[in-house]
Amino acid sequence: PFQRQLQQSDCQNVLMKKVFDTHMLFLQINQSAAALKHVFAALRLFVGKFPSAFFQGQADLCGSLCYEILKCCNHRSRSTQTEASALLYFFMRKNFEFNKQKSIVRSHLQLIKAVSQLIADAGIGGSRFQHSLAIINNFANGDKQMKNVNFPAEVKDLTKRIRTVLMATAQMKEHEKDPEMLVDLQYSLANSYASTPELRRTWLESMAKIHARNGDLSEAAMCYIHIAALIAEYLKRKGKINIFKTNCVSINII
């Protein structure tokens, strides 16, 4: 009865957010492996019925779902890892189909962002998580319907990038008592996402936190100014603001 209301404004509405938050609550509260199996099935139906909620308009729902599924990919139960990996693969496939088989750019971006956040929040990256990445790659290799399109290559590229982030983070852990080396690694990672402003911003924020923790407040401020410049540049390109005459030169004065 509520389907028409849920689909209003391309699924970008208050009711959709409430229904989505209810689904997320089942992942955020500890559940048995048997219960999680039903939650994953419900989410497959939900994504299949309302793809525009995730792959169009604001990216909030997509980002939240990616975060919670990735957490389950690190679950101690092997069956839950497999179920979560299957749901994640299904999610990426739906993104590819929604984009008329062109790309999975939104899920790619939100998954890398979620990995970056989860490293700090939940310490992912061990053998359990690596096992889940391998399952996703196996799905991509064995999907006969996607054999003649670019989707399997995009999935492999994504899992490769996730592993790169995990390796960089492992290096950071080795140098956590050497603030300068740690920030250098963070800076390299931020620069590797120069073409993806949202991810670059994520790593710059992480750098700012390290500087602030070490009492290097002017360096932390520089990180935040850099973030402001990225946002200003993006808004200028979108035609939202017209206060910067030449890219972000105005911010250089600061």
N, C-alpha and C positions, 0 to 999 in steps of 0.2 A: 504493500500500500504506500510505502514511503519512497519507492524507487524514483518517481518523478521529482520529488523534492531533493533527493540525494544527487540527482543529475543536473540540478539548476546551476547556472553559471559555470558550466563545464566541470561540475563536481567540486567547485571551489566555494563551499558554503559551510555555515555553522553546524548544520545537522551532520554533514559528512565528517567533519572534524570530531564530533562527539562519537559517532559510530566507530571511526578509526581509533580514537583514544581507548574505547572499550576493548577493541581487538588487541591493542598494544599492552593493555593492563594484564592480559593473560600471559604475555611474555615477560613482563616486568616483575610479576610475583612468581616465586618458586613453584613449579608444577612437576608432577611425575612425568616420566617419559611417555606413558600411555596418554595422559591428558594433552601433552604437547603435540602428539601426533594429530589429534583432532583440531588443535589450534592452527597447525600448519595447513591442514585441509581447508579450514574455514578461510584462512588468508589467501589460499590459492583461488578459491571461489570469489572472494572479495576483489582481488586484483584483476581477475578475469572479467568480472562484471563491470568494474569501474576503473579502467586503465587510465582515463584522462585525469583522475584524482592524483595520480602519481607522476604521469609523464607530460603534463601540460600545466601551464600557470606556475604558481609558487612551488618550490621544491621541498617544502617543509615535511610533507607526509612521506615523500620518497626517502628523504634523509633519515627520518625517524625509523622507518621500516628497515632500511639497510642496517642501521645501527643495531637494532634489536635482533635481526636475523644473524648478523655477524657474531653477536654475543653467543648465540646458540650454536654457531659453528665451532665454538671453543668449549662446548659442553662436555662434561666428563662421560656422559652416556654416548656410546658409539652410534646407537640407533638414532638418537637426537641429532648428532652431527650430520648423519646421512640425510635425515629428513630436512634439516635446515639448509644443507647444501643443495638439495633438490629444489627447495622453495626458492633459493637465491638464483639458481639456474633458470627456473621458470619465470622469475621476475625479470631477469635480463632478456630472456627470449620475448616476453611480452613487450618490453621496451623496444626491442628491435622491430617487432611486428607493428607496433603503434607508430613508429617512425618510417613506415613503409619500406622496411628492410634496408635502411640507410646506415643507422648507427645505434649505439647504446650510450650515447654521450652523457645523458642525465644519470643513469644508474652507475656508469663508470665514475663520474665525478663524485657522486654522493657516497659510493662505496669507499673510494680512496679517502674521502673526508672522514667517514665513519671509522675507518681503520686508524687514521691519525688520532682521532679522539679516544678510541678504545685502548690504544697503547698506553695512554696516560691513565684511563679510568679502570681498566680491567687487566692490563698486562698481557694482552694476547700475543701470539707469535710462536708458541711452542709446537710440539709434535701434533697435538690435537688439531690445532688450527691449520697446520700444513697439510694434514690428512684431508681436511675439508676442501682446501684449495685443489688438491689432487682429484677429489671426487668431482668437483665442478669441471675440471679439465677433461675428465673421462666422459662426462655427460656431453660436452662439446664435441669430443672425438667420435662419439657413438650416435649422434643425432643425425639420422639419415635424411630427414626432411630439410636440414640446414647444410647439407653437404656442398651444394653448389652456390652458396652465398658467403658473404664475408663474416657472418656471425661467429663461427668457431675461432677465427683468427682474432676477432675483437675480444672474445672471452679469454683467450690465451694471453693477449697483450695486457688485459686487466689483471689477471692473476700474477703475471710477471712483475707488473708495477707494484702490486701489493707486497710481493716478496722483496722488492727493492727497498720499499719503505721500512719493512720489518728488519732487513739487514742494516740499514742506516741507523735504525733505532737501537739495534744490538750494539753497534759501534758506539753510539751515544752513551749506552749504559756502561761500557768499558771506561769511558772518559768522564763519568759523572762527577768525579772529584777534581777535574781539570776544567774549570768554567770556560776558559778561552777556547780550548779544543772543542768542547761541547757546543759552544755557540758557532764555531766555524762549521761544524757538521750540520747544524741546524740551518745555517746560511746557505750551504751548498744544496741542501734539500729544498729550501725555499726557491732558490734560483732554478732548480731543475723543473719547477712548475711555473716558469715565467709566462708560459702561454695559457695557464689556467689560473686566473686571478683569485678565485675562491680558495683554491688549495694553497696558493702562495700566501694568502692572508692567514690561513690556519697555522702555517709554520712560522710566520712572522709573529703571530700572537704568542706562540710557544716560546720563541726567542725572547720576546718582551718579558714573559714570566720569569725566565731564567735570569735575565739582567736585573729585574726588580728584586728577585730572591737574593741576589749577590750584592744588592745595594748600588748597582750601576744604573742609577735613575735616568741619567742623560741618554745612555744607550737604549734603555727601554723606551724613552720618549721618541727616539729616532725611529724605532720599529713601528710605533703607533703613527708617526707622521708618514712613514712609508705606506702603511695600511690606508691612511686617509688619502694619499696620492693615488693609490690603486683604485679606490672607490670613486674618487673624483674623475679619474680617467675613464672609468666604466660609464659613469653617468653622462660624461661629455659625449662619449661615442653613441650613447643611447638617445642623445638630444634632450636630456632632462635638465641640464644646467648649461649656462653659457658664461660662466664667470672666469674661466681659465682661457687666456688668449692663445697660448701655445702649450698644449698638453698640461703638464703639471709644473711648469716653470714657477708659477706663483708660490707653490709649496716650497720650492728651493730656498726662497727668502727666509722662511721659518727655520 
